[in-house]
Amino acid sequence: MMGFVFRLIPPRPDFMSRMSDDERATMTSHFAYWGELLAQGRVAAVGPVNDPAGPYGIGIVLAVDVADAEAVRDADPAMQSRHGFVTEIAPMVRLVTPAGSFDAPGFSR
């Protein structure tokens, strides 16, 4: 397993404060999805970020490889919606958690 940083970028800067009812329903499903991943131990941390440059969601995901991380992304209700979310995924060289360390292949200390 290795760590990946997920960044969920909403479709517009005011998304968090001006969601439609349909968008709010999607976000409810999105939060439930990520909560389940957290309960399964697939996610080390997750939550919204109120960045002055524009809000976004962030998740630290444990996955076998990039394809596995992309499968997590693709199953997210926010990404399956028609609302226009974008996700950026970046591999971590090393993820350190209270449960242990997860190194990217080829990383040597």
N, C-alpha and C positions, 0 to 999 in steps of 0.2 A: 504494500500500500504506500501511497505517497499523497502529499497534500496539494490541493489546488485552491486558489483564490477565485471565487466567483463574484462578479459584479453585475447586478441586475440594474439596468438603466431604464427608467420609466420613459413613456412616450413623450412626456413634456415636463418642463421644470416645475409646474404647479400641481403635478399629479397627486402628491400626498395630501394636499389641502383641498383639491377640487375633483375628487373621483366621482364618476357617475355611479348609479346603483349597480350597473353591470360590471364596471371596473371594481367596485367594492366587493362584489360577489367573487370575482376572479381572485382578488387579493386574499379573501377568506380561504379559498381553496389553496392558494399558494402558501399561506402560513401553515395550514394543516399539513400540506405535503412536506414542508421543511421541518415541521415539528416531528413528523414521523421519522424522517431521516435522522434527526437529532436523537430520538429515542432508540433507533437502531444502531447508533454509534457511527454512522456514516458522515456526520457533520460535527465538527469540533466547536463551531460558533456560527451564529447567524443573526442578522438584524438589519434594520434600516439605519442609514447614515444621513444626517442632516448637514450635508456639505454646503457651505455658502455658494459654491459654484454650481450646485444642483444636487438634489437628493438622489440617492441610489440605495440599493440593498447589497449587502455583502454576506458571503458565506465562505467558510473554510471547510472544504470537503475532502474526505478520504476516499481515494479511488485507486484502482489497480493501475490504470493508465489513462491516457487522454480519451480514448474511446469510451471508457467507463465513465469518466467525468462528463463527456458529452451526452451520454445516455441519461445521467442525472438531470442535466439541463433540459434535454428534450422531453422528459416526463413532467416537468414543472408546468402546472396549470397556467401560470403567467405566460410561459413561452408557447403554450398550445393555444392561447387566446388570440383574438384578432386585434388586440389593443396596441400592438407595435412595440413591445418590450425588446430590448437588446441585451444579450449577455456576453460579457468578456470572461474568458477563462485563462488563468495563467498558472503554470506549475510552480510549486514552491521548491526551492533547493533543499530546504529542511523545514519540517514542521515539528515543533516541540509542544507537547501537551502534558497535562498531569499524568496521562495514561502511558506516555512514552514518546519516543522520537520516530519520525518517519522521514527517511531520506530519499531523494530522487535517485534514480539509477545513475551510477557513475560519480556520485558525490562522495568525496573522501574528506575526512576531517583532519 
